Amino acid sequence: MACPDVPELTGLHCELDDRVLTVRIDHGPLNLLDGPLMSSLSRLARWLADREDVTVVVFGSANPDFFIAHLNVEILQTESARTAESVESFQRLVGRFRALRQATIALVEGRVAGGGSEFLLNLDMRFAVRGKATFNQVETGLGIVPAGSGPQHLVQGMGRARALEVILGHDDFDADLAERYGWVNRALDPAEGWRFVDRLARRIAANPLALIAGAKSTVDALAIDLEPGLAAERAAIVAAFTNEHSVYRIAGFLARGGQTVDGERRLGDLVGD
């Protein structure tokens, strides 16, 4: 059934069925992570924090080509976005999903990059569909650094060397390579993607919310404190914003077709030119 008491969420469609909330991202041709979509995600996270009748949240996309393209790069051309406070606001937004009591799962069927990847990395589990999912931590191709907790989670999931390859190389990863590196839990064939995720969600949802939250707390008990790393991210991106290189790279990205459907379909090549 639909969720009549979910707050108005621009770009998100929600359906609640037996304590599993399925959220489909449907926000323009790219599912661009812009102001309205970030506001919707923030409202969703606050709503979920108070819910006892939702135990699992599954994220997917209504767009077969894009899960979340990335942050709206045009925002990064404004002075207000180039501050440590603005970066910290985004870190808090994605961090809210990591802190939820509910189990959070994503099935990626299209492209995801930049801030969209950082949103994914704050979810509990990630699955990718072969032949459809493509990942890219694109920021260094734009003359900046990822600063939405991505570096912290990438190095924990795949190790320092591979995290640096992902971040500094800003290239496309398909589903199988993302699985091998630890970006996602598993790569799945198209016919089994939603069937697998739905079965997993139902098995988890059979447990009380308190048990799910308790299990998450045991896994997180030895997790490192993210704050020093988040502070380092904020300092590094603010420093990059002051360099003319970032201005040139961001403007060039947009001029060459960034944030158009055709340009984003070849994102790895576009930022590598």
C-alpha positions in Angstrom: 0.0 0.0 0.0 1.1 3.6 -0.4 2.2 5.6 2.6 -0.4 8.3 3.3 1.4 9.7 6.3 4.9 10.1 4.7 5.7 13.8 4.3 5.7 15.3 0.8 8.8 13.9 -0.9 9.7 15.5 -4.2 11.4 12.9 -6.4 10.7 9.9 -4.1 7.8 7.4 -4.4 7.2 5.3 -1.2 5.3 2.1 -0.7 4.9 0.3 2.6 4.1 -3.4 2.6 4.4 -5.5 5.8 7.0 -3.3 7.5 9.2 -3.0 4.3 9.3 0.5 2.9 10.3 0.6 -0.8 11.5 4.0 -2.0 11.8 4.6 -5.7 13.9 7.6 -6.8 12.2 9.4 -9.6 13.6 12.9 -10.1 14.1 14.1 -13.6 16.1 12.5 -16.4 19.2 12.0 -14.2 17.9 11.6 -10.6 20.3 14.5 -9.9 21.0 15.0 -6.2 19.9 18.7 -6.1 18.3 20.8 -3.4 14.8 19.4 -3.7 15.9 15.8 -3.7 18.3 16.4 -0.7 15.4 18.0 1.2 13.2 15.0 0.5 15.9 12.6 1.7 16.3 14.6 4.8 12.6 14.6 5.5 12.4 10.8 4.8 15.3 10.1 7.3 13.6 12.2 10.0 10.3 10.4 9.4 11.9 7.0 9.5 13.7 7.8 12.8 10.3 7.9 14.5 8.7 4.9 12.9 8.1 1.7 14.7 6.1 0.1 11.9 9.0 0.2 9.3 11.8 -2.3 9.9 13.5 -2.4 6.4 13.9 0.3 3.8 14.7 -0.7 0.2 15.9 2.0 -2.2 15.7 1.6 -6.0 15.2 3.9 -9.0 12.3 4.4 -11.3 14.8 5.5 -14.0 16.5 2.5 -15.7 19.6 4.5 -16.6 20.3 6.4 -13.4 20.1 5.5 -9.7 21.5 8.9 -8.6 23.8 10.6 -11.2 25.6 12.7 -8.6 25.3 16.0 -6.8 24.1 18.9 -8.9 27.5 20.2 -10.0 26.0 23.7 -10.7 25.6 24.0 -6.9 29.4 23.8 -6.5 29.8 27.0 -8.6 28.1 29.0 -5.8 30.0 30.5 -2.9 27.5 29.3 -0.4 28.3 25.6 -1.3 32.0 26.1 -1.0 32.1 26.3 2.8 32.9 23.8 5.5 29.4 24.4 6.9 27.7 23.4 3.6 29.9 20.3 3.3 29.1 19.3 6.9 25.4 19.7 6.2 25.7 17.1 3.4 27.7 14.8 5.6 25.0 15.0 8.2 22.3 14.2 5.6 23.8 11.0 4.4 24.9 10.1 7.9 21.3 10.1 9.1 20.7 7.0 7.0 23.6 5.1 8.5 22.3 5.9 12.0 18.7 4.6 11.4 17.5 1.7 13.4 16.0 0.2 10.3 18.0 -2.0 7.9 18.6 -0.1 4.7 19.2 -1.8 1.4 19.8 -0.4 -2.1 19.5 -2.1 -5.5 21.4 -0.2 -8.1 20.3 -0.7 -11.7 21.7 2.5 -13.3 24.5 4.9 -12.9 25.5 6.3 -9.6 28.4 8.7 -8.9 29.8 11.3 -6.6 27.4 12.3 -3.8 25.0 9.6 -5.0 27.7 7.0 -4.3 28.3 8.5 -0.8 24.6 8.2 -0.1 24.8 4.6 -1.1 27.8 4.0 1.1 25.8 5.1 4.2 23.2 2.4 3.6 23.6 -1.0 5.3 23.7 -3.1 2.2 24.2 -2.5 -1.5 23.5 -4.7 -4.5 24.2 -4.1 -8.2 22.6 -5.4 -11.3 25.0 -6.7 -14.0 24.8 -4.9 -17.3 23.0 -2.0 -15.7 24.8 -0.6 -12.7 27.8 1.6 -13.1 29.7 3.3 -10.2 32.0 6.3 -10.2 33.5 8.4 -7.4 33.9 11.3 -9.8 35.0 14.3 -7.7 38.7 14.4 -8.5 37.7 14.6 -12.2 36.0 17.8 -11.3 39.1 19.2 -9.5 37.8 18.5 -6.0 37.7 15.6 -3.5 34.8 13.5 -2.3 33.7 14.9 1.1 30.4 13.3 2.0 32.0 10.5 4.0 32.8 8.5 0.8 36.5 8.2 1.5 35.9 6.9 5.1 33.5 4.2 3.9 35.5 3.2 0.8 38.7 2.7 2.7 36.8 0.6 5.3 35.2 -1.5 2.6 38.0 -2.0 0.1 41.3 -1.0 1.7 43.5 2.0 1.2 45.0 1.2 -2.2 41.7 0.4 -3.9 40.0 3.3 -2.3 42.7 5.6 -3.7 42.3 4.0 -7.1 38.6 4.6 -7.0 38.9 8.2 -5.8 42.0 9.4 -7.8 41.1 7.4 -10.9 37.5 8.8 -11.1 36.6 6.0 -13.6 33.6 3.8 -14.2 33.2 0.5 -12.4 30.7 -2.1 -13.5 28.7 -4.3 -11.1 31.2 -7.2 -11.1 34.2 -5.0 -10.4 32.3 -3.1 -7.8 31.5 -6.4 -6.1 35.2 -7.5 -6.3 36.4 -4.3 -4.7 33.8 -4.2 -1.9 31.8 -1.3 -3.2 28.7 -3.5 -3.1 27.7 -6.7 -1.4 26.9 -8.7 -4.5 26.5 -8.3 -8.3 23.2 -9.9 -9.4 21.8 -10.9 -12.8 18.9 -8.7 -14.0 16.3 -11.5 -13.6 17.2 -12.0 -9.9 17.9 -8.5 -8.7 14.6 -7.4 -7.2 13.6 -11.0 -6.4 16.8 -11.4 -4.3 16.5 -8.0 -2.6 12.8 -8.5 -1.8 13.4 -12.0 -0.3 16.3 -10.6 1.9 14.1 -7.6 3.0 11.3 -9.9 4.0 13.6 -12.2 6.0 15.0 -9.2 7.9 11.5 -7.6 8.4 10.3 -10.8 10.2 12.4 -9.5 13.2 11.3 -6.8 15.6 12.8 -3.4 15.0 14.7 -3.5 18.4 16.4 -6.7 17.3 17.5 -5.2 14.0 18.8 -2.1 15.7 20.6 -4.3 18.3 22.3 -6.3 15.6 23.4 -3.2 13.8 24.9 -1.9 17.1 27.0 -5.0 17.5 28.4 -4.7 14.0 29.1 -1.0 14.6 30.6 -1.5 18.0 34.2 -1.6 16.7 33.7 0.9 13.9 36.2 3.7 13.9 35.1 7.3 14.8 34.3 8.9 11.5 34.5 12.5 12.7 38.3 13.0 12.3 38.0 11.7 8.7 34.9 13.8 8.0 36.8 16.9 9.3 39.7 16.0 7.0 37.3 15.7 4.0 35.8 19.2 4.8 39.3 20.8 5.0 40.4 19.1 1.7 37.4 20.1 -0.3 37.4 23.7 0.9 41.1 23.9 0.0 40.3 22.5 -3.5 37.5 25.0 -4.0 40.0 27.9 -3.6 42.2 26.5 -6.4 41.5 27.7 -9.9 41.8 24.1 -11.1 38.4 23.2 -9.6 36.8 26.2 -11.3 38.2 25.2 -14.7 37.4 21.5 -14.3 33.8 22.1 -13.2 33.1 24.6 -15.9 34.7 22.3 -18.5 32.6 19.3 -17.3 29.4 21.2 -17.8 30.5 22.6 -21.1 31.3 19.2 -22.5 27.9 17.7 -21.7 28.0 17.0 -17.9 24.5 16.8 -16.5 23.0 15.9 -19.8 21.7 12.3 -20.4 24.1 11.7 -23.2 27.1 13.1 -21.4 26.4 11.3 -18.2 26.1 7.9 -20.0 29.9 8.3 -20.6 30.8 9.9 -17.4 34.1 8.1 -16.9 35.3 9.2 -20.4 33.8 12.7 -20.0 35.8 13.5 -16.9 38.9 11.7 -18.2 39.1 13.8 -21.3 
